[in-house]
Amino acid sequence: MAANNRIHMQNDGNDVHPLAPGEISREAFGRKLYDLMLKKGWSQSELGRRAGITRGSISNYILGHAVPTDINVSRLAKALNVPMDTLRPSRVEDAIEEDTPSVEFRVSSADQTKAWLRVNRLVSVDAGAKILQILNDDAAASNAK
């Protein structure tokens, strides 16, 4: 899947660094698809028939086992009569709309000296800029090694 929506931070030069992908997880896509399907009162078979996609594929999408190709996202959106962005909004936009503060910190299983950090919290513009600067400095230090 191509990531169209990205959060960017400009550094001293003209380079723009992507910080967050614009794609949602397989599980989030499945929940979104399932909710839209239920709102129509359709079964997986009915959604598959209307979209021209097998029921097995629909099941895999809903269970979070797979994410459809852009072509199948388009078919699903058309069948459900929703814009493609409704099916695949950015994670960041979803988190902001939820307005639910949360912080997640996980040490990487691939590299114990690195960690994944996910933050969804309303902060001042100044604090947000400082956090982005820290992340940018950390990325630059990692790339310099």
N, C-alpha and C positions, 0 to 999 in steps of 0.2 A: 504494500500500500504506500502511496506517496503521501508524505506529510506536507500539507499545505499551510496549516496554521502553526506558527512557531513564535515563541517569546524570544526576543532578541535583546542583546545589550551591546551598545556601541562602546568600543574601547578607545584609547587615545588616537589610533589611526582610523582607517576606513573599514577595517575588518568588522564583520558582524558575526557574532557567535550564537548559534542556536542553543538555548538552554532547556527547552522542554518540547517534546514531540507533540504534534497536534492530533495524534491518533489516540483512541481510547483502547483499553484492554479488551481482550476477547470476551471476558466475563461481562464487562460493562456493555459491550455491543450486544451480547446475548440478552441481557436484561432489557435493554432498550427495545430490541426487536420483539421480544416476548410481550412487553407492555403494549406496543403498538398493535401487535397481532390480536391480543385480547380485546383491545378497544374496538376493533373491527368485528369481534365475535367469531374470529376464524380459528380453525385448527391449523396445525403445521402443514397438513396435506393441502388445505385450501390456499394458504399463503404460497406454498410451493407451486401449486397449479397456476395461480394468478401471476406469479413472478417467472414461471418457466424454469424453476429450480427444483431439484428432487427433494422429497420430504426428508430424506436422510441428511442432505446438506443443511436444510433448515434446522433440523434437530441438532446437528453439530454446531451451528452458529449459536443457537439458543443456549446450549449447554456450555458454551465457551471453549469448545474443542477446536474451533477454527474461526477465522474471520474471512468473509467473502472477498473475492476480487472486486476491483472497482466496477467491473461490468455487472457483477451480481448485486453489489450495493445499489447501483443504478436501477436494476430490475426490481429489487425489493422496494426501493423508494417509490418507483412508479406504481407498483402494485398497491402499496399502502397510501398512495397519494400524499406523500410528504417530500420535502426537499432532502437531498442527500445529506446535507449538514445536520438534519434532524437525527439521522441514523448514526452519523459519525462526527459529533461535535468534539471540540478540543477538551482534553481532560481539565485543563486549567480553567476554561470557561465553566465547566460543570462544577468544579470545586468552588469557584467564586459564587456561582448562583446558589449553591447549597448554603453558603454563609455559615458553615460549621467549622469552627476552629479545630485544627488537628495538626499534630506533628508526628512523623514517622521516621525512625532511624534504624537502618539495618546494615550490619557489617557485611561486606561483600563476601560471598563464599569463594569467589575466584581469587580475591586478593584481600587478606585480612587487614591490610594497612589502609583499605579504602572502605567507604560506607555510602549507602544510598540515603539521601535525606529528602523527605517530602514534607512541605509545609503548606498548610492552608490556613492562613490567619490574616485578619485585617490588621495592617500596620500603617504607620505614617509613611509618606513618600520618602522622607529622609531615611527612616529605618530600612525600607525596601531597597533604596539605592545602596546603603552600606552593605546589606546582605549580598546583593548582586556583585558588589565590588570584591567582597571576600571570596565569593565563588569564582569570579574571574581571575583573581590573584592565585587561587588554589589551582585552577586549570592551567594557568601559565607556568606555575612552578612544576606541575606534573609533566607538562610538555617539555620543559627545559632539561629534565632528567635523562 
